[in-house]
Amino acid sequence: MEPSIQRESFTTRLRNNFLTGLIICAPMAITIWLTWTFIHWADSWVKPYIPVRYNPESYLKFAIPGFGLLIAVVLITVVGLLGKNLIGRTVVEYGERLVHRMPLVSSIYRGVKQIFESVLKEQSTSFKKVGLIEYPSPGLWSLVFISGEPKGELAVRFNELGEEVVAVFLPPTPIPTAGFLIYVPKRKIVMLDMSPEDAAKVLLSAGLITPDYKPKLAKAAEEPAPAGSTGS
């Protein structure tokens, strides 16, 4: 009996050690692989357009990973800098007028530009809050990201209905990049304190990873008193 117990405990320890090593190595390996893949993807797009005399790989016997990505970042930054002055804005406006005259291209350009403006602007509050809604039926709750309030004709129609509505994005599990846009009355949304990053972890792990939660009252009690304040 004792040898079998010892063998079983050894097997259990070996399995636990393997799982611990897998937990440590797998995220690191996947992160390195995704980063390396993205760098090579950026290089494959940018490097063909770099003149040979300005490409250091023309004078070296080895490739420089990330050089194309660096050039792309520099060029985008320079374009953004030039776009802020009068001459740059004039050039951009002239280019946009040309694009707007193209029937199909203008529609695509406007849609893509609106998406980037709403997502990348610092004052945008899209996807910075998380909530719960009853979906797909009452009593079943789904995690959603708050997108923002409706605008244009949608805002007018909802006002006619007498409802204060918010647009939410309902992502699926475990791939949250695709999902549903749903307009939900504010009164039916349960707002959460968790960050969008923590909500993404819950979705990607199918609920296996749940962030720690400290109620706001407990957080306030743990914060140090302001300097100069005295207790009664």
C-alpha positions as CSV (number, residue, x, y, z in Angstrom):
1,M,0.0,0.0,0.0
2,E,2.7,2.5,0.9
3,P,4.7,2.1,-2.4
4,S,1.5,2.8,-4.4
5,I,0.7,5.8,-2.2
6,Q,4.2,7.1,-2.8
7,R,3.9,6.5,-6.5
8,E,0.6,8.3,-6.6
9,S,1.9,11.3,-4.6
10,F,4.9,11.4,-6.9
11,T,2.7,11.4,-10.0
12,T,0.5,14.1,-8.4
13,R,3.5,16.3,-7.7
14,L,4.8,15.8,-11.2
15,R,1.5,16.7,-12.7
16,N,1.2,19.8,-10.5
17,N,4.7,20.9,-11.4
18,F,3.9,20.5,-15.1
19,L,0.7,22.6,-14.7
20,T,2.5,25.3,-12.8
21,G,5.2,25.4,-15.5
22,L,2.5,25.6,-18.2
23,I,0.8,28.5,-16.4
24,I,4.2,30.3,-16.3
25,C,5.4,29.5,-19.8
26,A,2.3,29.5,-21.9
27,P,1.3,33.2,-21.4
28,M,4.9,34.3,-21.9
29,A,5.3,32.2,-25.1
30,I,2.0,33.4,-26.5
31,T,2.8,37.0,-25.8
32,I,6.3,36.7,-27.4
33,W,4.7,35.0,-30.5
34,L,2.0,37.6,-30.9
35,T,4.5,40.4,-30.6
36,W,6.9,38.8,-33.0
37,T,4.1,38.2,-35.5
38,F,2.9,41.8,-35.3
39,I,6.4,43.1,-35.8
40,H,7.0,40.9,-38.9
41,W,3.5,41.9,-40.2
42,A,4.4,45.6,-39.9
43,D,7.8,45.1,-41.5
44,S,6.3,43.2,-44.4
45,W,4.0,46.2,-45.2
46,V,6.5,49.0,-44.7
47,K,9.9,47.7,-45.8
48,P,9.0,47.4,-49.5
49,Y,8.4,51.1,-49.7
50,I,11.7,52.2,-48.0
51,P,14.3,53.2,-50.6
52,V,17.2,50.8,-50.8
53,R,19.8,53.5,-49.9
54,Y,17.9,54.4,-46.7
55,N,17.4,50.8,-45.6
56,P,20.2,49.7,-43.3
57,E,19.6,46.1,-44.2
58,S,21.0,46.9,-47.6
59,Y,24.4,47.4,-46.0
60,L,24.2,44.7,-43.3
61,K,24.2,41.0,-43.6
62,F,21.3,40.5,-41.3
63,A,17.7,41.7,-41.0
64,I,16.6,44.2,-38.3
65,P,13.3,43.1,-36.9
66,G,11.0,46.1,-36.1
67,F,12.7,48.6,-38.4
68,G,9.7,48.8,-40.6
69,L,7.4,49.3,-37.5
70,L,9.7,52.0,-36.2
71,I,9.5,53.9,-39.6
72,A,5.7,53.5,-39.6
73,V,5.5,55.0,-36.1
74,V,7.7,57.9,-37.0
75,L,5.8,58.7,-40.2
76,I,2.4,58.6,-38.5
77,T,3.7,60.9,-35.8
78,V,5.1,63.3,-38.4
79,V,1.8,63.3,-40.3
80,G,0.0,64.0,-37.0
81,L,2.3,66.9,-36.3
82,L,2.0,68.4,-39.8
83,G,-1.8,68.0,-39.6
84,K,-2.0,70.4,-36.7
85,N,-0.6,73.4,-38.5
86,L,-2.3,75.5,-41.2
87,I,-0.5,74.0,-44.2
88,G,-1.0,70.4,-43.0
89,R,-4.7,71.0,-42.4
90,T,-5.1,72.5,-45.8
91,V,-3.5,69.5,-47.5
92,V,-5.7,67.1,-45.4
93,E,-8.9,69.0,-46.2
94,Y,-8.0,69.0,-49.9
95,G,-7.4,65.3,-49.9
96,E,-10.6,64.6,-48.0
97,R,-12.6,66.7,-50.6
98,L,-11.1,64.5,-53.3
99,V,-12.1,61.3,-51.4
100,H,-15.6,62.6,-50.7
101,R,-16.2,62.9,-54.5
102,M,-15.7,59.1,-55.0
103,P,-19.1,57.4,-54.5
104,L,-18.1,54.1,-52.8
105,V,-14.7,55.2,-51.3
106,S,-16.3,58.2,-49.5
107,S,-18.7,56.0,-47.6
108,I,-16.0,53.7,-46.4
109,Y,-13.7,56.6,-45.5
110,R,-16.4,58.4,-43.4
111,G,-17.2,55.3,-41.5
112,V,-13.6,54.3,-40.8
113,K,-12.8,57.9,-39.8
114,Q,-15.7,58.1,-37.4
115,I,-14.7,54.9,-35.7
116,F,-11.1,56.0,-35.2
117,E,-12.1,59.4,-34.0
118,S,-14.6,58.0,-31.4
119,V,-12.1,55.3,-30.2
120,L,-8.8,57.2,-30.1
121,K,-9.8,60.7,-29.0
122,E,-8.8,61.3,-25.3
123,Q,-12.1,62.8,-24.4
124,S,-14.1,59.8,-25.6
125,T,-15.7,57.7,-22.9
126,S,-16.5,54.7,-25.1
127,F,-15.8,51.3,-23.6
128,K,-14.4,52.8,-20.4
129,K,-17.4,51.6,-18.3
130,V,-18.7,48.1,-17.8
131,G,-22.2,47.0,-16.9
132,L,-24.7,44.1,-16.8
133,I,-27.9,43.7,-18.8
134,E,-30.6,41.0,-18.8
135,Y,-29.8,39.2,-22.0
136,P,-30.9,37.1,-23.9
137,S,-33.9,36.8,-21.6
138,P,-35.0,38.1,-18.2
139,G,-33.1,36.5,-15.4
140,L,-30.0,35.9,-17.5
141,W,-27.3,38.5,-17.2
142,S,-24.6,39.4,-19.8
143,L,-21.5,41.6,-19.4
144,V,-21.4,44.6,-21.7
145,F,-19.2,47.6,-22.4
146,I,-20.8,51.0,-22.4
147,S,-20.4,52.6,-25.9
148,G,-22.1,55.9,-25.4
149,E,-25.4,57.8,-25.9
150,P,-27.1,57.6,-29.3
151,K,-26.8,60.6,-31.6
152,G,-28.5,62.0,-34.6
153,E,-31.8,60.5,-35.7
154,L,-31.5,57.7,-33.1
155,A,-31.4,60.2,-30.3
156,V,-34.4,62.0,-31.6
157,R,-36.4,58.7,-32.0
158,F,-35.5,57.6,-28.5
159,N,-36.5,61.0,-27.1
160,E,-39.9,60.6,-28.8
161,L,-40.3,57.3,-27.0
162,G,-39.5,58.9,-23.7
163,E,-36.6,56.6,-23.0
164,E,-33.1,57.5,-21.8
165,V,-31.1,55.0,-23.8
166,V,-27.4,54.0,-23.9
167,A,-25.6,52.1,-26.6
168,V,-23.8,49.0,-25.3
169,F,-21.5,46.5,-26.9
170,L,-22.2,42.8,-26.0
171,P,-19.1,40.7,-26.8
172,P,-19.2,36.9,-27.1
173,T,-16.9,34.5,-25.2
174,P,-14.1,33.7,-25.7
175,I,-13.5,36.0,-28.7
176,P,-14.7,39.5,-27.7
177,T,-13.8,41.2,-30.9
178,A,-17.1,40.5,-32.5
179,G,-20.4,41.1,-30.9
180,F,-23.8,43.0,-30.8
181,L,-24.7,46.6,-30.6
182,I,-27.7,47.0,-28.3
183,Y,-29.6,50.1,-27.2
184,V,-30.7,49.6,-23.6
185,P,-32.6,51.9,-21.3
186,K,-30.3,53.3,-18.6
187,R,-32.6,52.1,-15.8
188,K,-32.1,48.5,-17.0
189,I,-28.2,48.6,-16.8
190,V,-26.4,47.5,-13.6
191,M,-23.2,49.5,-13.6
192,L,-20.0,47.8,-12.4
193,D,-16.9,49.1,-10.7
194,M,-14.5,46.8,-12.6
195,S,-12.3,48.1,-15.4
196,P,-12.7,47.2,-19.0
197,E,-9.4,45.2,-18.7
198,D,-10.8,43.1,-15.9
199,A,-14.1,42.6,-17.8
200,A,-12.0,41.4,-20.8
201,K,-10.3,38.9,-18.6
202,V,-13.6,37.5,-17.4
203,L,-14.8,37.2,-21.0
204,L,-11.6,35.6,-22.4
205,S,-11.4,33.1,-19.6
206,A,-15.2,32.2,-19.8
207,G,-15.7,33.3,-16.2
208,L,-12.7,31.3,-14.8
209,I,-10.8,34.5,-13.9
210,T,-12.7,37.0,-11.7
211,P,-11.0,40.2,-10.5
212,D,-10.9,41.0,-6.8
213,Y,-13.6,43.4,-5.7
214,K,-13.4,45.9,-2.9
215,P,-16.6,47.9,-2.3
216,K,-16.3,51.7,-2.5
217,L,-17.0,52.1,1.2
218,A,-14.1,49.7,2.0
219,K,-11.8,51.5,-0.4
220,A,-12.7,54.9,1.2
221,A,-11.9,53.5,4.7
222,E,-8.5,52.2,3.6
223,E,-7.5,55.5,2.0
224,P,-5.3,57.7,4.3
225,A,-6.8,60.8,5.7
226,P,-5.8,64.1,3.9
227,A,-2.8,65.9,5.3
228,G,-3.8,68.4,8.0
229,S,-7.0,66.7,9.0
230,T,-7.5,65.8,12.6
231,G,-9.9,63.3,14.2
232,S,-12.6,64.5,16.5
